[in-house]
Amino acid sequence: MRDIVERTRESVPGKLEITHEGIVHDMMRPGGPHELTAARVSRRLERVMPDGLLAHTGTPDVEDVTEGVMRHPDVMVIAEADMEVEGSFDPRSLLAAMEIVSRSNPDNDWVGKVRDYPLLGIPMYVIFDPRTGTGAVLSDIHSTPDGPRYATRKDFVYGEEIMVGEWLISTDRLPRYA
């Protein structure tokens, strides 16, 4: 599946990712509110994180070849040293992954990635939902009969401060979809 994604990535609109169920195709490219949310969250995190850590919003993907899963978080908290690799990032090197919920495919962020990110060993997953002005911080991976899952969920409303790892950031003035 990875070969298919690599060959078609430039010729199809939107974003392609790989899950156990197959290829996820988010048809729409992220728009202004989505990108502004990612930029503001990234900037707010980088103001409070120590040197050597980034709240990265670019490429590449994160991939666990043995699990057959390749995802692309909107924002990744990662050490600069862990970015000095060719190809995809090791998902276990991320301290957190953040997603801004897609208007066209919200289940990808609220269902698929809630399942995949603990499987990939990403210790914290933060969801920002511009459709509703709400979100959630998921953490504390634990084993279940269906595989690893997050044990702790803290919901928030835009305007509140949230903890991302050990860093407190505001969710004030995050844009909403019209």
C-alpha positions as CSV (number, residue, x, y, z in Angstrom):
1,M,0.0,0.0,0.0
2,R,2.9,2.3,0.7
3,D,4.0,2.1,-2.9
4,I,0.5,3.0,-4.1
5,V,0.4,6.0,-1.8
6,E,3.9,7.2,-2.9
7,R,3.0,6.9,-6.6
8,T,-0.4,8.6,-6.3
9,R,0.3,11.3,-3.6
10,E,1.2,14.0,-6.1
11,S,-1.6,13.3,-8.6
12,V,-4.6,13.1,-6.2
13,P,-6.0,16.0,-4.2
14,G,-6.0,15.8,-0.4
15,K,-4.1,13.6,2.0
16,L,-3.4,9.8,1.9
17,E,-2.6,7.7,4.9
18,I,-2.4,4.0,5.6
19,T,-4.3,2.1,8.3
20,H,-5.1,-1.6,9.0
21,E,-8.3,-1.1,7.1
22,G,-6.6,0.3,4.0
23,I,-5.8,3.7,2.5
24,V,-7.6,6.7,4.0
25,H,-8.1,9.5,1.5
26,D,-9.2,12.9,2.9
27,M,-10.4,14.5,-0.4
28,M,-10.1,18.1,0.6
29,R,-6.8,19.9,1.2
30,P,-6.8,21.7,4.5
31,G,-8.1,25.2,4.4
32,G,-7.4,28.4,6.3
33,P,-9.0,27.6,9.7
34,H,-7.3,24.2,9.7
35,E,-3.9,25.6,8.8
36,L,-4.2,28.6,11.2
37,T,-5.1,26.3,14.1
38,A,-2.0,24.1,13.4
39,A,0.2,27.2,13.2
40,R,-1.1,28.8,16.4
41,V,-0.9,25.5,18.3
42,S,2.6,24.9,17.1
43,R,3.7,28.5,18.0
44,R,2.1,28.3,21.4
45,L,3.8,25.0,22.2
46,E,7.3,26.2,20.9
47,R,7.1,29.2,23.3
48,V,6.9,27.0,26.3
49,M,8.9,23.9,25.3
50,P,12.7,23.6,25.9
51,D,15.3,24.1,23.2
52,G,15.7,20.9,21.2
53,L,12.0,20.1,20.9
54,L,9.8,21.2,18.0
55,A,6.1,21.4,17.4
56,H,6.6,20.4,13.8
57,T,3.9,21.0,11.1
58,G,5.6,19.7,8.0
59,T,6.5,16.4,6.4
60,P,7.4,13.5,6.5
61,D,4.8,11.0,7.8
62,V,5.2,8.8,10.8
63,E,5.3,5.1,9.9
64,D,5.5,1.7,11.7
65,V,6.3,-0.7,8.9
66,T,5.7,-3.8,11.1
67,E,2.2,-2.6,11.9
68,G,1.5,-1.4,8.3
69,V,0.4,2.0,9.5
70,M,1.5,5.4,8.1
71,R,-0.1,8.6,9.4
72,H,0.6,12.3,9.0
73,P,-0.2,14.3,12.2
74,D,-1.0,18.0,11.7
75,V,1.4,18.9,14.5
76,M,4.1,16.6,16.0
77,V,6.0,17.3,19.2
78,I,9.4,15.8,18.4
79,A,13.1,16.2,19.4
80,E,15.2,17.9,16.6
81,A,17.6,15.0,16.9
82,D,14.8,12.5,16.0
83,M,14.2,14.4,12.8
84,E,17.6,13.7,11.5
85,V,16.5,10.6,9.6
86,E,15.8,9.8,6.0
87,G,12.2,8.8,5.2
88,S,9.4,8.6,7.7
89,F,9.7,9.5,11.3
90,D,9.6,6.7,13.9
91,P,6.2,7.3,15.6
92,R,7.7,6.2,19.0
93,S,10.0,9.3,18.8
94,L,7.0,11.6,19.1
95,L,6.1,13.0,22.4
96,A,2.6,14.0,21.1
97,A,0.6,14.2,18.0
98,M,-2.1,16.8,17.3
99,E,-4.9,16.7,14.7
100,I,-7.2,19.5,13.5
101,V,-10.4,17.7,12.7
102,S,-11.1,17.6,9.0
103,R,-14.4,19.0,7.8
104,S,-14.7,16.3,5.2
105,N,-13.6,13.3,7.2
106,P,-13.9,13.8,11.0
107,D,-14.0,10.1,11.7
108,N,-10.4,9.8,10.5
109,D,-9.4,12.0,13.5
110,W,-12.0,11.0,16.1
111,V,-12.0,7.2,15.4
112,G,-9.2,6.0,13.2
113,K,-6.3,8.0,14.8
114,V,-7.7,7.4,18.3
115,R,-7.1,3.7,17.4
116,D,-3.8,4.0,15.5
117,Y,-1.8,6.5,17.5
118,P,-1.6,4.3,20.7
119,L,-0.8,1.3,18.4
120,L,2.1,3.4,17.1
121,G,3.3,4.2,20.6
122,I,2.5,7.9,20.5
123,P,2.0,8.7,24.2
124,M,-0.3,11.7,23.7
125,Y,-2.9,12.6,21.1
126,V,-4.6,16.0,21.1
127,I,-7.7,16.7,18.9
128,F,-8.8,20.2,18.0
129,D,-12.3,20.3,16.4
130,P,-13.0,23.6,14.5
131,R,-16.5,22.3,13.7
132,T,-17.6,22.4,17.4
133,G,-14.9,24.5,19.1
134,T,-14.0,21.6,21.3
135,G,-11.3,19.0,21.6
136,A,-9.7,16.3,23.7
137,V,-6.4,15.3,25.2
138,L,-5.8,11.5,25.2
139,S,-3.0,9.9,27.1
140,D,-1.9,6.9,29.2
141,I,-1.6,4.1,26.7
142,H,-2.7,0.7,28.2
143,S,-3.4,-2.7,26.8
144,T,-6.9,-3.9,25.9
145,P,-8.1,-7.1,24.2
146,D,-8.5,-5.0,21.1
147,G,-4.9,-3.6,21.3
148,P,-3.4,-0.6,22.9
149,R,-5.7,2.3,23.7
150,Y,-5.6,5.6,25.5
151,A,-6.9,5.3,29.1
152,T,-7.3,9.0,29.9
153,R,-9.4,11.5,28.0
154,K,-9.7,15.2,29.0
155,D,-12.2,17.1,27.0
156,F,-11.9,20.9,26.5
157,V,-13.7,23.8,25.0
158,Y,-11.9,26.4,22.9
159,G,-10.8,29.2,25.2
160,E,-9.6,26.9,27.9
161,E,-6.0,26.2,28.8
162,I,-4.9,22.6,28.2
163,M,-1.9,20.5,29.2
164,V,0.1,19.0,26.4
165,G,2.6,16.8,28.2
166,E,4.1,19.1,30.8
167,W,3.3,22.3,28.8
168,L,0.3,24.5,29.4
169,I,-1.1,26.2,26.3
170,S,-4.2,28.3,25.6
171,T,-6.9,27.3,23.1
172,D,-8.1,30.9,23.0
173,R,-8.7,32.4,19.5
174,L,-8.5,29.2,17.6
175,P,-10.6,29.5,14.4
176,R,-13.8,27.7,13.8
177,Y,-15.2,26.5,10.5
178,A,-17.8,28.8,9.1
